[in-house]
């Protein structure tokens, strides 16, 4: 839904922050790209950097 509704509007650099279930993000859990959510150790804090409608960073 995010890609269909918002991706084409992210022309300027934009950081998108969101919380993500740890179980659904094995890559981030294994190599510690993301950190545990402050109040819930079952969630991770994640971000993505977009520029010109393209994802440039994921962490």
Helices and strands as residue ranges (DSSP letters): H 2-5, G 7-9, E 14-21, G 22-24, H 26-31, E 35-37, E 40-51, E 54-58
